[in-house]
Amino acid sequence: MSTHDYPEPKHFLLHLSDTHFVDGRGMLHDIVDSEANLREMFEGFDRANAHPEALIITGDIADRGDSDAYLRVRDVVESAAARYGSQVIWCMGNHDTRENFYADLLGEEASDEPYDRVFDLNGLRVVVLDSTVPGQHWGELTEAQLAWLGDVLATPAPDGTLLALHHPPVPSPLGLIRLFELHDQDRFAEVIRGTDVIGILGGHLHYSTTSTFAGVPVSVASATCYTQDLQVPYPAARGQAGGQSYNLVHVYEDRVLHSIVPIGDYPTAYAMDGEQLAAFLAKTPEEQLVAVNASVANEH
């Protein structure tokens, strides 16, 4: 009998959100260097020498939809994707401007149409939904979008479907978020319930959270720019220049694993390199137990 309960994942993705680049390399809210934070995120991920199939960025790419902001974030993300051999999948957010999103971020003809797309990642389908409402910060999916989504989901994908959108269909403990949530969620639930959707990826909240929606797991990636302080009295809100993170998404045959990775460098408590781990795994179970017990004893 194998000692490993889980096989290798079938798919590996990187999920980040809310980069909020500003025009002219300025500081967001006079304190946050959005570009430096994103570069630091990728520099940290580089150390893993990992190769995700795709980088999924769930909206609010540019804080005010400026062309310069889109061009700079595109350069940072596409440079990282080239190193990893990854596809880049963008989503629209409420801070984004559709015309510049199409023209400067995607390099396509400018348009004011919702950005809804389907991507095939070696059998895993990723459906991007544009939940933004021009001029508003709350979100919605129109009847036309939901009808289109229903048509897409009518044919199952070999490895299932992930939905990616900016406004996640989850409740929030912050009073501020209740003003900006996704409207008419019941209609959305009717479309995806009972389909091959295995997960929903979202952003918008500026903190990491998980929930379920229509029987489907939902994972929200925090922001790379700044985060929401959840230690404030309701219904107050406070954005903080710290606690940023991104998510690793591993898709298995029967489940999806979401792992939160903090951005930044921290003091080392202990370390084991690849050679040391390989030598440990080559030991018998009895030898491994002796080694672990000796390590624990040395800590005290």
Secondary structure, 3 states (H helix, E strand, C coil): CCCCCCCCCCEEEEEECCCCECHHHCCECCCECHHHHHHHHHHHHHCCCCCCCEEEECCCCECCCCHHHHHHHHHHHHHHHHHHCCEEEECCCCCCCHHHHHHHHCCCCCCCCCCCEEEEECCEEEEECCCECCCCCCECCCHHHHHHHHHHHCCCCCCCEEEECCCCCCCCCCCCHHHCCECCHHHHHHHHCCCCEEEEEECCCCCCEEEEECCEEEEECCCCCCEECCCCCCCCCCEECCCCEEEEEEECCCCEEEEEEECCCCCCCCCCCHHHHHHHHCCCHHHHHHHHHHHHHHHC
